[in-house]
Amino acid sequence: MGRPKEHDEATRQRLLDAAEHLWATHGWEALTVRRIAEEAGTSTRAVYALFGSKQGLEQALHEVMFTRLRDLIHGRERSDDPRQDLINLAMAYRRWAIERPERYALAMHRFVGQRRRPRSPEGIAVSQAALQELRDAVQRCHDAGLLVEDRVPEEVVTLLRANVHGLAEFENLGMLVPDPEAYWLAAVSATIDAHVRVDAAAA
């Protein structure tokens, strides 16, 4: 019989959770491999065995974050209405953003924002796969002749991304009360209505 793995998937997940929490509260530069390992209840050897380095752990965290987004988007309810598909995409994004607010903040402000951190090819690929779902949905509206005249699909993609990001930030700050989902549906629908013709979609 082969030797059992000393550092298993449970250890890997604990390290990712510890890195996420400590990063959000202390900042990445202030962290050491030892601090992360102690927070996870394991050894520095586990970090190096599973991730190779502190940067490897950071890149793995990015990949895990955006894999979750991709999976939620892929698992969304699909319809024959291109406009409804855009709403369903937005609500899948909402679930990702609010289920782990610390992770969302890290994803947006450290991996996507101006202080962009190093990312692995695998992490970049999975985040682009999630974004491509939105691009495809907007392109579907364009191909069906639903976009308002002169609207460029990529511009609509950018505006929708800005819309859901702002909503996520506000909800995670507790600013969408008493019914956050209603705010999302109203705001996303209004943004879509500005770029996708309601009458054409209904037809």
Secondary structure, DSSP 8 states (H G I E B T S, - for coil): -----SS-HHHHHHHHHHHHHHHHHH-GGG--HHHHHHHHTS-HHHHHHHHSSHHHHHHHHHHHHHHHHHHHHHTS---S-HHHHHHHHHHHHHHHHHHSHHHHHHIIIIIISSS-----HHHHHHHHHHHHHHHHHHHHHHHTT-B-TT--HHHHHHHHHHHHHHHHHHHHTT-S-S-HHHHHHHHHHHHHHTTB-HHHHH-
